[in-house]
């Protein structure tokens, strides 16, 4: 998780704070590879911003009969936010600016699955 919650129970109502924003890109919005969002496209849109990309457990793997495609989470350190609404609004602004992000992953209590053998790309700011 990229946030702290009351009693360790993840929900928007229990949001305490976050100092890391995470946005998910699963590229389900198009079957055309030219339309897919990649870490390279994100880096080009956010030059000089310190980022980390965590590639999901389904990255470049066929899923539900759909061809393999990039699937990843983008993370960036932020000044602490203490409001679930403000945190969700920030995620929405980032998703709007960068293009398509998973619209189901923009709330303040979104869970991101980990990976057995993490593949991470770090981009210094």
Backbone as CSV, one residue per row, in Angstrom:
resi,resn,N_x,N_y,N_z,CA_x,CA_y,CA_z,C_x,C_y,C_z
1,UNK,0.832,-1.172,0.000,0.000,0.000,0.000,0.881,1.241,0.000
2,UNK,0.343,2.288,-0.531,1.074,3.553,-0.603,0.476,4.586,0.334
3,UNK,-0.224,4.134,1.367,-0.858,5.055,2.316,-0.975,4.379,3.674
4,UNK,-1.278,5.195,4.670,-1.509,4.712,6.024,-3.006,4.837,6.313
5,UNK,-3.554,3.805,6.992,-4.989,3.764,7.278,-5.232,3.496,8.757
6,UNK,-6.310,4.030,9.296,-6.677,3.804,10.691,-6.833,2.316,10.942
7,UNK,-6.201,1.857,12.023,-6.305,0.454,12.394,-5.717,-0.501,11.366
8,UNK,-4.972,0.018,10.391,-4.403,-0.824,9.350,-5.457,-1.378,8.406
9,UNK,-6.679,-0.807,8.437,-7.776,-1.285,7.602,-7.943,-0.355,6.402
10,UNK,-7.713,-0.875,5.219,-7.718,-0.097,3.989,-9.134,0.246,3.560
11,UNK,-9.443,1.535,3.587,-10.700,2.064,3.051,-10.520,3.567,2.910
12,UNK,-11.320,4.165,2.041,-11.230,5.621,1.881,-11.524,6.334,3.198
13,UNK,-12.491,5.843,3.954,-12.871,6.465,5.224,-11.756,6.371,6.261
14,UNK,-10.907,5.367,6.160,-9.827,5.174,7.129,-8.502,5.791,6.694
15,UNK,-8.482,6.475,5.569,-7.256,7.094,5.062,-6.709,8.076,6.094
16,UNK,-5.408,7.940,6.395,-4.725,8.871,7.297,-3.821,9.800,6.497
17,UNK,-2.930,9.202,5.705,-1.989,10.019,4.944,-1.253,9.184,3.916
18,UNK,-0.649,9.881,2.962,0.235,9.231,2.002,1.309,10.226,1.574
19,UNK,2.502,9.701,1.366,3.589,10.523,0.821,4.135,9.890,-0.461
20,UNK,3.305,9.056,-1.080,3.662,8.395,-2.339,2.391,8.214,-3.162
21,UNK,2.415,8.718,-4.374,1.258,8.540,-5.242,1.553,7.409,-6.212
22,UNK,0.589,6.517,-6.404,0.750,5.384,-7.310,-0.427,5.354,-8.279
23,UNK,-0.113,5.176,-9.551,-1.128,5.108,-10.600,-0.878,3.841,-11.403
24,UNK,-1.951,3.135,-11.732,-1.845,1.859,-12.448,-2.145,2.045,-13.936
25,UNK,-1.312,1.432,-14.761,-1.515,1.423,-16.207,-1.612,-0.035,-16.644
26,UNK,-2.802,-0.442,-17.114,-2.972,-1.832,-17.522,-3.224,-1.986,-19.015
27,UNK,-3.353,-0.875,-19.725,-3.476,-0.863,-21.181,-4.625,-1.714,-21.710
28,UNK,-5.722,-1.722,-20.972,-6.929,-2.415,-21.434,-7.804,-1.519,-22.299
29,UNK,-7.416,-0.280,-22.491,-8.233,0.693,-23.219,-8.145,0.538,-24.735
30,UNK,-7.171,-0.243,-25.217,-7.000,-0.378,-26.664,-6.307,-1.695,-26.989
31,UNK,-6.622,-2.221,-28.147,-5.926,-3.415,-28.632,-4.794,-3.035,-29.586
32,UNK,-4.606,-1.752,-29.837,-3.555,-1.258,-30.718,-2.311,-0.942,-29.893
33,UNK,-1.217,-1.666,-30.083,-0.001,-1.416,-29.300,0.502,0.027,-29.382
34,UNK,0.207,0.727,-30.444,0.648,2.125,-30.558,-0.072,3.029,-29.559
35,UNK,-1.229,2.596,-29.082,-2.001,3.369,-28.112,-1.591,3.090,-26.668
36,UNK,-0.808,2.061,-26.445,-0.481,1.662,-25.083,0.467,2.654,-24.421
37,UNK,0.257,2.847,-23.140,1.122,3.677,-22.315,2.291,2.806,-21.858
38,UNK,3.485,3.345,-21.947,4.694,2.643,-21.509,5.446,3.534,-20.528
39,UNK,6.345,2.969,-19.734,7.164,3.820,-18.874,7.924,4.886,-19.679
40,UNK,8.378,4.554,-20.865,9.095,5.540,-21.691,8.191,6.728,-22.018
41,UNK,6.927,6.473,-22.315,5.996,7.566,-22.605,5.742,8.410,-21.360
42,UNK,5.632,7.760,-20.208,5.429,8.493,-18.956,6.652,9.355,-18.667
43,UNK,7.847,8.793,-18.780,9.072,9.557,-18.527,9.174,10.761,-19.450
44,UNK,8.794,10.599,-20.701,8.847,11.706,-21.659,7.890,12.824,-21.267
45,UNK,6.764,12.469,-20.656,5.774,13.479,-20.241,6.127,14.125,-18.904
46,UNK,7.003,13.477,-18.127,7.381,13.990,-16.798,8.901,14.122,-16.676
47,UNK,9.522,14.889,-17.555,10.984,14.998,-17.492,11.440,15.609,-16.165
48,UNK,12.487,15.038,-15.613,13.051,15.548,-14.376,12.328,15.131,-13.112
49,UNK,11.275,14.322,-13.231,10.515,13.880,-12.055,11.043,12.522,-11.608
50,UNK,11.326,12.406,-10.317,11.774,11.129,-9.760,10.602,10.162,-9.733
51,UNK,10.776,9.009,-10.363,9.701,8.017,-10.483,10.233,6.620,-10.234
52,UNK,9.332,5.729,-9.926,9.628,4.303,-9.900,8.493,3.605,-10.638
53,UNK,8.850,2.620,-11.419,7.860,1.806,-12.119,7.984,0.386,-11.588
54,UNK,6.867,-0.151,-11.121,6.823,-1.543,-10.682,5.966,-2.285,-11.702
55,UNK,6.567,-3.238,-12.367,5.859,-3.993,-13.397,5.004,-5.061,-12.723
56,UNK,3.743,-5.121,-13.116,2.792,-5.996,-12.432,3.059,-7.465,-12.747
57,UNK,2.368,-8.310,-12.025,2.540,-9.759,-12.216,2.019,-10.217,-13.567
58,UNK,1.240,-9.378,-14.260,0.723,-9.719,-15.592,1.409,-8.933,-16.701
59,UNK,2.499,-8.249,-16.378,3.229,-7.461,-17.372,3.719,-8.358,-18.512
60,UNK,3.370,-7.963,-19.733,3.794,-8.654,-20.950,3.427,-10.145,-20.928
61,UNK,2.241,-10.435,-20.346,1.715,-11.799,-20.340,0.296,-11.768,-20.876
62,UNK,-0.075,-12.784,-21.612,-1.446,-12.894,-22.087,-2.356,-13.037,-20.875
63,UNK,-3.516,-12.358,-20.941,-4.462,-12.432,-19.829,-5.870,-12.384,-20.396
64,UNK,-6.684,-13.355,-20.012,-8.082,-13.450,-20.446,-8.211,-13.380,-21.966
65,UNK,-7.290,-14.036,-22.653,-7.339,-14.103,-24.106,-6.841,-12.862,-24.823
66,UNK,-6.406,-11.850,-24.076,-5.872,-10.634,-24.693,-4.368,-10.766,-24.829
67,UNK,-3.816,-10.228,-25.924,-2.359,-10.316,-26.127,-1.587,-9.641,-24.990
68,UNK,-0.355,-10.076,-24.820,0.532,-9.499,-23.809,0.691,-8.005,-24.067
69,UNK,0.769,-7.248,-22.981,0.908,-5.796,-23.089,1.564,-5.254,-21.820
70,UNK,2.093,-4.042,-21.862,2.697,-3.465,-20.650,1.648,-3.244,-19.569
71,UNK,1.978,-3.676,-18.359,1.120,-3.463,-17.188,2.051,-3.090,-16.044
72,UNK,1.835,-1.906,-15.514,2.766,-1.429,-14.495,2.109,-0.381,-13.600
73,UNK,2.792,-0.115,-12.489,2.384,0.931,-11.552,3.474,1.994,-11.564
74,UNK,3.081,3.237,-11.657,4.011,4.354,-11.557,3.888,4.921,-10.154
75,UNK,5.015,5.164,-9.497,5.008,5.713,-8.151,5.914,6.924,-8.086
76,UNK,5.491,7.916,-7.316,6.279,9.126,-7.133,6.119,9.615,-5.704
77,UNK,7.228,10.063,-5.119,7.173,10.649,-3.783,6.471,12.004,-3.877
78,UNK,5.655,12.299,-2.873,4.926,13.568,-2.813,5.013,14.129,-1.398
79,UNK,4.694,15.399,-1.273,4.522,15.958,0.072,3.332,15.235,0.695
80,UNK,3.365,14.986,1.991,2.256,14.242,2.604,0.894,14.882,2.354
81,UNK,-0.075,14.030,2.060,-1.472,14.418,1.879,-2.264,13.720,2.980
82,UNK,-3.166,14.463,3.625,-3.919,13.940,4.760,-5.413,13.807,4.474
83,UNK,-5.809,13.948,3.237,-7.220,13.860,2.859,-7.390,12.830,1.755
84,UNK,-8.315,11.886,1.951,-8.548,10.885,0.911,-9.046,11.541,-0.372
85,UNK,-9.873,12.573,-0.263,-10.394,13.258,-1.456,-9.273,13.972,-2.210
86,UNK,-8.382,14.615,-1.480,-7.256,15.308,-2.125,-6.320,14.299,-2.794
87,UNK,-6.092,13.173,-2.133,-5.220,12.138,-2.690,-5.833,11.548,-3.967
88,UNK,-7.118,11.238,-3.933,-7.790,10.705,-5.123,-7.804,11.732,-6.248
89,UNK,-7.987,13.006,-5.913,-7.983,14.061,-6.935,-6.609,14.172,-7.591
90,UNK,-5.543,14.027,-6.807,-4.194,14.050,-7.378,-4.018,12.894,-8.350
91,UNK,-4.452,11.701,-7.961,-4.336,10.543,-8.851,-5.129,10.771,-10.137
92,UNK,-6.295,11.365,-10.023,-7.110,11.655,-11.203,-6.418,12.667,-12.111
93,UNK,-5.813,13.707,-11.537,-5.101,14.712,-12.343,-3.936,14.078,-13.086
94,UNK,-3.199,13.215,-12.405,-2.067,12.538,-13.050,-2.577,11.653,-14.186
95,UNK,-3.622,10.896,-13.926,-4.180,10.012,-14.954,-4.659,10.807,-16.163
96,UNK,-5.272,11.940,-15.925,-5.763,12.787,-17.019,-4.598,13.349,-17.817
97,UNK,-3.572,13.803,-17.141,-2.415,14.397,-17.812,-1.632,13.371,-18.639
98,UNK,-1.478,12.181,-18.103,-0.650,11.177,-18.771,-1.400,10.373,-19.825
99,UNK,-2.682,10.462,-19.835,-3.451,9.634,-20.750,-4.136,8.546,-19.963
100,UNK,-4.386,7.454,-20.556,-5.206,6.427,-19.944,-4.502,5.721,-18.784
101,UNK,-5.130,5.749,-17.631,-4.730,4.958,-16.464,-5.954,4.155,-16.065
102,UNK,-5.746,3.114,-15.294,-6.863,2.269,-14.871,-7.844,3.112,-14.062
103,UNK,-9.049,3.358,-14.581,-10.008,4.210,-13.872,-10.520,3.593,-12.573
104,UNK,-10.324,2.297,-12.394,-10.751,1.628,-11.160,-9.699,1.728,-10.065
105,UNK,-8.561,2.362,-10.360,-7.452,2.393,-9.406,-7.106,3.810,-8.977
106,UNK,-8.087,4.702,-8.971,-7.789,6.102,-8.680,-8.289,6.575,-7.317
107,UNK,-8.847,5.679,-6.523,-9.318,6.086,-5.197,-8.156,6.037,-4.203
108,UNK,-8.403,6.494,-2.998,-7.354,6.590,-1.984,-7.069,5.279,-1.269
109,UNK,-7.805,4.240,-1.576,-7.624,2.967,-0.877,-7.309,1.835,-1.853
110,UNK,-6.739,2.155,-2.970,-6.475,1.134,-3.989,-5.349,0.200,-3.550
111,UNK,-5.599,-1.089,-3.715,-4.624,-2.130,-3.414,-3.888,-2.492,-4.696
112,UNK,-2.580,-2.590,-4.628,-1.774,-3.036,-5.760,-1.115,-4.361,-5.379
113,UNK,-1.318,-5.370,-6.202,-0.698,-6.665,-5.955,0.809,-6.554,-6.084
114,UNK,1.504,-7.292,-5.257,2.953,-7.383,-5.358,3.340,-8.460,-6.357
115,UNK,4.617,-8.702,-6.457,5.130,-9.729,-7.361,6.141,-10.589,-6.620
116,UNK,6.242,-11.851,-7.026,7.198,-12.769,-6.403,8.636,-12.348,-6.674
117,UNK,8.910,-11.967,-7.909,10.249,-11.515,-8.291,10.102,-10.120,-8.898
118,UNK,10.110,-9.086,-8.041,9.813,-7.735,-8.507,10.768,-7.250,-9.594
119,UNK,10.174,-6.607,-10.575,10.922,-5.928,-11.624,10.569,-4.461,-11.494
120,UNK,11.561,-3.647,-11.180,11.353,-2.229,-10.899,12.329,-1.413,-11.728
121,UNK,11.852,-0.307,-12.241,12.712,0.649,-12.940,12.655,1.958,-12.164
122,UNK,13.829,2.457,-11.764,13.917,3.698,-11.031,14.393,4.799,-11.970
123,UNK,13.761,5.953,-11.897,14.125,7.104,-12.713,14.504,8.244,-11.758
124,UNK,15.787,8.590,-11.702,16.174,9.698,-10.804,15.582,11.021,-11.293
125,UNK,15.230,11.877,-10.365,14.628,13.165,-10.725,15.675,14.215,-10.954
